[in-house]
Amino acid sequence: MKPLFPTWIACLLCSAASADTLFQTQFGNIPTGSPDGIVLSANLDIYTYPVNSLGIGISGATHTHYNSTPSETGSLYLTNSGTQYLAVWGPMKATNAKTAFLYSFTCDVADSAPATLSSLSIDGITTFNTGKNNTVNAVNGTYNGVTVTLTGINKTTGLEQSIASNTFNLAFAGGLCTTDVTLDLNKADIADFSSITATITGPANSNTAAYNAFGSSKFGFSGLTLNGTLVPEPSAAAFGLLGMASLLLRRRRRA
């Protein structure tokens, strides 16, 4: 007896359900006249999107670092790594605060392509030295307690809802992070939200070994990546099932 679903159809169905990169951000050129840094929320054109199957973009962003009194909010450095720009600031040690730095990035997703979200990754994490040149500070060590959170504004209630959060201990070799900083999003349905916000928080690091390892190093990264699965529109899904049913019927008749 021949199987109802041929092997090639089963493989096609499995591949269609696999997670793909749906949305990826990178930082663009440094705006003219901003040698001391840029303001994230006022320069939304600095973001580029190498992958954007969702049709969304950064609609708001903030940055705060707490190593000074009062804390500094809004501006940060962009530096060219040779292949891409990276956001840099937030000392990885802060002796006078509970938190060293905080970044947040918001996307309006009310008109996003329908999708379920599987993971959020922080890309290209690197340590940079102090000063305006911001070259890679090739240190080795562990920076513990970096928290990545994704929240969303629920379309129905209008209230902020936690999607996922996790804390990572980051290992660095030669200034490059060797830890995979990926947050599991548990197949969250993007259609449930009008906006989503990713937050990256770095802790004050008063540990002596970490202090000696990182010195005045700053935290840098190249962007964010959302992975997941696009959900076919109902009409497209129905058309696909109809075509598959017709094909199966033809094969059965020939048999």
N, C-alpha and C positions, 0 to 999 in steps of 0.2 A: 504493500500500500504506500502510495506516494504521500509525503508530508504535505499538510495544508499550506504551510508557508515555506517556500524554498529557502535554502541557506542564504542566498544572496540578498533576499528581502529582509531576513532577520538581521543580517549585518548592516543593511541600510538603515533599519530602524534603530539599531544600537548606536550607529555613528551620529544619527540625527539628534540623539539625546545627550551626547557628550558635551562637556563644558568647553566653551571657546572664549577667547579674549573679545569682550564686547565694547570696552571703552578704556582708553589709555590716554593719560595726560603727560605732557612734557613742558618744561619752561622754555620760553622763547628769548628773543633779544632783550638786552637791558635798555630800557627807554633812555633816550638822549637827555642829558642834563640831570641824571640821577646817579652820580658817581658813588654816593654813600649808601646806596640801596634803593629799593622801590617799595611802594605800598601795595600789598597784595590785592586789597579790595578795590583800589583805584586804577589798577592796571590789568584789567581782565584780558587784554589783548596779548599779554605775555605768554598765555597758554597755547600750546599746539596740541593737536589730537591725532597721533599716528594711526589710531584705530578708533572708530566711532560708529558702531552699528546701532547705537541707541538714539543717535541724533540729538544729544544733549551737550552741555558745556558747563564750565565753571561760572556760576552766577554770583558768587561771593566767597571771600577768603579772608582769614585773619591770621596774624602771627603775633605772639607775645613772648618776650623772654624776660625772666625775672631775676637776672643776676645783678640788677641795679635797683636803686631806690630813688624815685618810684620806678616801677617796671616799665619797660619800653614796649609799645604796642604798634603794630601795623607794618613797620618797614623791615626789610631783610636784604641780604646781598644775593645777587645772582652771579655765578662764576662760570666761566667756560672751561669744561674739563678737557676740551680738545675734540670731543665728539658730540657733546650736548651741554646744555646749561643746567646748573643745579642750584637749588635754593639752599642757602647757607645762613645760619645764625643759630643762636641758642647755645651758649656754652654747655658742655657736657658735665660741668661741675658748677654748682651754685651753692656757695657757702652760707648765704643769708636768706634762703627761701626754700619752701617745700617742693617747688617745681622749677626746673631749669628753663623749659620752653614749652610752648603749645602752638601747634598749627591746626587750622581747620579749613576745610574746603567744602563748599555747598554747590550742589547741582539741582536745578529745577528739572523734575522728571515727569511732570504732569502730562507732557506730550511725548514721552519716551516711547520708542518701539517696545512692544510687550516682551517681557523677558523674566526669567527667574535668575537670581544672582547666587553664585556658588562661593565666590571668594573675592577679597580685596587685598591687593599686595602693595607694599611700599617699595618702590624701585630705587636701585642705585644708591643705597645708603653708604655714606663715606664720612670720614673725619677730616676737618680742615683746620689749618692753623689760624691763630688770631691775626688781625690786621686786614687791610683792604685787598691785599693780593689774593688771599684765600686759596693758597696752594694746598694740595693734599698733605695732611700731617700724618706721616706713615707710622702710626703708633700701633701697638698690639695690646690687647686687653679686652675686658668684658664690661659693657655698660648695661647694667641690669635695670629692669623695671620700666621699659618703654611701653606705653599703653596705646593700642590702636582701637578706636571705637567707630562704629557706623550707626547713626541714628536717622530717623526719617520722620517727616510730618505726615501723620495718617490722614488720608483724603476724607475719610468719613467723620472722624472726631475732631480734626484740626489740631490734635495734640502731638507732641513729640513722643516718639516710640523708639525704644532701644531695639536695634536689629542684631547686633553682635558686638562683643568686646573681648579683648584678650591682652595679656601682658607678656612681653618678650624680653629675654635676656640676650643682648646682642654681643657676639664675639667679633673682634676686629683683628685682621692680619694685614700689616702694611697699610693701615688706614682704611681698608675695604671691609665692609661687613660681610661675614661668611654665614650669617644666620638668615634663613628664609623667613621673612616677616610677612606672613600671609594669614589673613583673618577669615575663618570659615563663616559664611553667611547663611548656611542652612537652607538654600533654595528660596530665599525671600522673594516675594513677588513684587516687582518694581511698580506694578499697577496699583498697589495699595497706598502709594505715597505720592505727595505732590512735590516733595524735595527730599534729598538725602544729604547728610553731612558726615564727612570723614574727619576724625580728629586724631592727631598724633601728639602725645604728651611725653616729655622727657623729665625724669625725676631729678631732684637735687642729688648730687653724687658726692657725699662727704667722706665716703670710704677712702681710707688712706691709700690703698693699693690702686684703686681706680683714679684717685687724684694724681698720683705719681705717673700713672700710665698715660692719662689723657691731657694732663696739664691744662692749657687754655684751649684745647681743641673745641671746634664747633661741630654741630650735627648738620650734615648735608644729605640731600636726596634728590633724585631726578624726576620723580613723578609718581602717579598712582595708576594701578591697573585693576579694572573690574572684570571678573570672569563670570560666565554664566551661559544660559541657553536662551536663544530667541524663541518666543512662542508664536507659532504660525497663526495668522488671522483665521477665524472660523471658516471663511469661504475657501481659503487656500488649503486648509486641512481637509475640508470636505471633498474638494476637488482631487486631492492626492489620494484619499481613501477610495473614491469612486474609480480613479484610474487603476489603483491596485486591485480592486475587486474585479474590474473588467479583465485585467491581465490574468488573474487567477482563473476566472471562468473560461477564458480562451484556452489556457493550458489544460484545464480539466477536460474540456470537450475534445481536444486533440488526443488526450490519453484514452 
